[in-house]
Amino acid sequence: MVARLDCKTATETVPLVCRRWARVQKAMCGDVDLDMRRIGCSIENALQRFKSVKGLIARHRSTTDAVLSSIARNCKSLTKLDLSDCHQVTDTGDITIAENCKSLTQLDLSDCEPVTDAGVIAIAENCKSLTHLILDMCYEVTDACITIAGEHLPNCEITG
């Protein structure tokens, strides 16, 4: 029933009449990890309901740059992002994440084949808190780029 309500009603009105939903809502306001593969609504709706998402697993072949744009708009305090196996994610999406999610500490881009040096450099220049960057099977990312990223991110373990 609650899934059919708009976000404002679900987050502001229902908790006033239902104690159980109020507890759920309170839990949702804390730091949460969200697995996009396991939710039953659109990514945009989920991110509006879980405004303080810290960790996000968005790995899926249908994840696109548009999805990353939505994540970047709604999850400014994101610290962990798993985009592995996202074959439609390009440098455009990576740059959007880099410019908007500067608190990232862990980023997994493994098997994101379209990602190139440009996206990785943008991440390295903007996400200074990164401690783990996974680039396994990112065949368009060069060794020179990994060296440059390492210079920007001295405390980051870069694999790939």
C-alpha positions in Angstrom: 0.0 0.0 0.0 2.7 2.5 1.0 4.6 1.8 -2.3 1.6 3.4 -4.2 1.8 6.7 -2.2 3.8 9.6 -3.4 7.1 10.2 -1.6 5.9 13.2 0.4 2.8 11.3 1.8 4.8 8.2 2.5 7.5 10.1 4.4 5.5 12.8 6.1 1.9 11.8 6.6 1.8 8.0 7.1 4.2 8.1 10.1 1.8 10.4 11.9 -0.9 7.7 12.0 1.1 4.5 12.0 3.8 3.9 14.7 5.3 1.0 12.9 5.8 3.0 9.7 7.3 5.8 11.9 9.9 3.4 13.1 10.7 2.3 9.5 10.9 5.9 8.5 13.3 6.7 11.3 15.5 3.8 10.3 15.4 5.1 6.7 16.7 8.4 7.8 19.9 6.9 9.2 23.0 5.9 7.2 21.8 3.1 4.9 23.3 0.8 2.3 21.0 0.2 -0.6 21.1 -2.6 -3.2 19.4 -1.3 -6.3 18.9 -4.8 -7.6 16.6 -5.7 -4.7 14.1 -2.8 -4.7 10.7 -2.8 -6.3 10.5 0.7 -7.5 12.4 3.1 -9.8 15.8 4.3 -8.7 14.6 7.9 -8.6 11.8 6.9 -6.2 14.1 4.8 -4.0 16.6 7.6 -3.8 13.9 10.1 -2.8 12.8 7.9 0.0 16.3 7.0 1.2 17.9 10.5 1.3 20.9 9.6 3.4 22.2 6.6 1.4 25.9 6.1 2.2 26.4 2.8 0.3 24.9 2.0 -3.1 25.1 -1.2 -5.1 23.9 -0.2 -8.6 25.6 -2.9 -10.5 23.4 -4.1 -13.3 23.8 -4.2 -17.1 20.9 -1.7 -17.5 22.5 1.0 -15.3 23.1 4.0 -17.5 24.6 7.5 -17.3 21.0 8.7 -16.7 20.8 6.5 -13.6 24.2 7.9 -12.4 22.9 11.4 -12.9 19.9 10.6 -10.6 22.3 9.1 -8.1 24.5 12.2 -8.2 21.5 14.5 -7.8 20.1 12.6 -4.8 23.1 11.1 -3.0 25.6 13.8 -2.3 26.9 12.1 0.9 27.5 8.7 -0.8 30.7 7.0 0.4 30.5 3.6 -1.3 29.4 3.0 -4.9 29.5 -0.3 -6.7 29.0 0.1 -10.5 30.7 -3.2 -11.5 29.3 -4.9 -14.6 27.6 -1.7 -15.7 28.3 -1.9 -19.4 26.4 1.2 -20.3 28.2 3.5 -17.9 30.5 5.9 -19.7 32.9 8.7 -18.8 29.9 11.1 -18.8 28.3 9.2 -15.9 31.6 8.9 -14.1 32.3 12.7 -14.4 28.8 13.4 -13.1 29.5 11.2 -10.1 32.9 12.8 -9.6 31.6 16.3 -9.6 28.7 15.6 -7.2 29.7 12.7 -4.9 33.0 14.1 -3.5 32.7 12.0 -0.3 33.2 8.7 -2.0 35.7 6.5 -0.2 35.1 3.3 -2.3 34.3 3.1 -6.0 34.0 -0.2 -8.0 34.0 0.3 -11.8 35.2 -3.2 -12.6 33.9 -4.5 -16.0 32.6 -1.0 -17.0 34.0 -1.4 -20.5 33.2 2.1 -21.9 35.0 3.9 -19.1 38.3 5.6 -20.3 41.1 7.7 -18.8 38.9 10.8 -18.9 36.3 9.4 -16.4 39.0 8.0 -14.1 41.0 11.3 -14.1 37.8 13.2 -13.2 37.2 10.8 -10.3 40.8 11.2 -9.1 40.7 15.0 -9.3 37.3 15.4 -7.5 37.0 12.4 -5.1 39.9 13.1 -2.8 38.6 10.8 0.0 38.9 7.7 -2.1 40.7 4.8 -0.4 39.7 2.1 -2.8 39.2 2.4 -6.6 38.6 -0.9 -8.5 39.2 -0.8 -12.3 39.4 -4.5 -13.1 38.5 -5.2 -16.7 38.3 -1.5 -17.7 40.3 -2.1 -20.8 40.2 1.5 -22.1 41.9 2.8 -18.9 45.7 3.0 -19.5 48.6 2.4 -17.1 49.5 6.1 -17.5 46.0 7.1 -16.3 46.4 4.8 -13.2 49.7 6.5 -12.4 48.1 9.9 -12.7 45.2 8.8 -10.6 47.6 7.5 -8.0 49.3 10.9 -7.8 46.0 12.6 -7.1 45.0 9.9 -4.6 48.0 9.0 -2.6 46.0 7.2 0.1 44.0 5.2 -2.4 44.5 1.5 -3.3 43.9 1.3 -7.1 43.4 -2.1 -8.6 43.0 -3.1 -12.2 
